[in-house]
Amino acid sequence: MVRSRGHITALRMTVACAKLFAMKMLQVRNIPERLHREPRRRAKARGQTLTDYVQEVLDREVARPSLEEIFDRIESRRPVDLDISVAEFIRQERTKREAS
């Protein structure tokens, strides 16, 4: 099937519009000058737009579990019984490492 240039352009526009409508906007107001200047500088140094840089920063941040989630995971696990104090366990492990 041969597609016309107009058909391909229309398809690209449809895809672009679908992406645009799937995206949400986040606006941050009243931030200190340094919080605007520094991300702008870092984005420029990486050859990125400010939007792309801020999206990367937000992606990294939300990919990490919150402290509450980490503590919940720890609390949900069974306690470990070492039969010795934690300090003694660490001493023994350090001695083993130094011996090898």
N, C-alpha and C positions, 0 to 999 in steps of 0.2 A: 504494500500500500504506500503510495507516494503522498507525502503531506506537504502542504503549501507552507511557505514562510509565514503567512498570516496565521495559519493554524498553530504552528509551533509557538509563535509569539503569544497567541491567546492562551495556549496551554501553560506557558511560563508565567503569564500574568495570573492565571487561576491558582497556580501553585503558590506564587508569592502572596496573593491575597489570603489564601488558606493559612499560610504561616503567620501572616500579620494578625489575623483574627484569633489564632490560637495563642498568641503572645499576650501577656498582661503588662501593664505599665506600672512602674513604681516611681513615685516622685518623692524626693527628700527635700525638705525646706529648712531654711534657717540653720545651715551648717556653718561652722567656723571656716574662715578663709583657708587655713592649712588643710582642712579635710576636703576642700575642693581642689586646691593647688597641687597637693602631692599626688593624688590619684591621676590627675590630668598629666602631670610630669611623667609618672611611671607608664601610663598608657602611651604617651608620645615616644618614650624611650624604647618601647616594645613594638612600635609601629601599629598600635591598636587605637581604636576609637575609645573614648571614655566609657561609652556604654559596654563595649566588649570587655574592657578591663574590669569594670565593676561587676559584670555578670560572672567573670572568672572568680573574682574574690567571693562573691555570694555563693557560687557553686561549691567552692572549697569549704566555706564555713558551714553550709547546711549539710554537706556530706558527712561531716564529723558528728558523732553523737554528742548530745548535751551532757553536762556533768550529771544531771538528774538521771538520764538514761544509763550512764556508766554505773552510777551507784545502784540503780535498780538491778542491773545485770549482776553486779557483785553480790548484792543481797539475795538474789534468787539462786545462787550456787550453794552447794553443800560446803560446810566448813571443812578445812583440812586439818587433820590432827598429825602434827609432826613428832610427837612424843618427846620433843626437846623445845627449848625456847627458840624463837626466831633469831635472836642474837647468836646463840650457839650454832644454829644451822648455818648462818652466814659465815661465822668463823671457820667452820669445818670446810665449807665450799671454797673459801679464800685459801685455806691451807692446801687443799687439793690442787687448786690452780697454780699456786706458787711452787708446788712440788713437781709439776709437770712441765 
